[in-house]
Amino acid sequence: MSKLTIVGLLTTLSGLVVLGFQAISSLMGTEEVWKSLSLRDVLDSGQLGWIDQVALLGVDRGLDYVVSMPLFALLVGSGAILLLVGGFVSK
């Protein structure tokens, strides 16, 4: 297994763990942070200010979309991409 495959597996597994915590939180009916977690919720707004300064062919809109998408979808999606790339890369 290549390092990209291992990182892809860990990223996908962590995304599924976050999804599991969100599912448990919604079943319990609590108003905790786990219900709708995104990078915008995790990071400070001062750390994301550079996104508004990027003005290159709509890249800022794409980055804003990635930052505001659910964290589990970001982790599972990036894990799948890493697994795909890791399958093509030789040791």
C-alpha positions, 0 to 999 in steps of 0.5 A: 500500500502506498502512503496516499492509499493509507492517507485516503483510508484514514481520511475516509474513515474520519469522514465516516466517524464525523457522519456517525457522530452527526447521526447520533447527535441528531437522533438524541435531539441535542443542539450540539455542534456535531449537527452541521459541522463545516470548516467555516464552523471549525476555523476562525473567521480571521483564518478564512479572510484570504478567500475573499482576496482571491479573485481569479476566474471564480476561484473564490466561489469554489473555495467558499463552497469547499469551506462551507460544505459539510465536513463529512462530505469534504473528508469522504470526498478527499479520501476517495480522491486520495484512494483513486490517486493512490491506486495509480501511483506505484510504490 
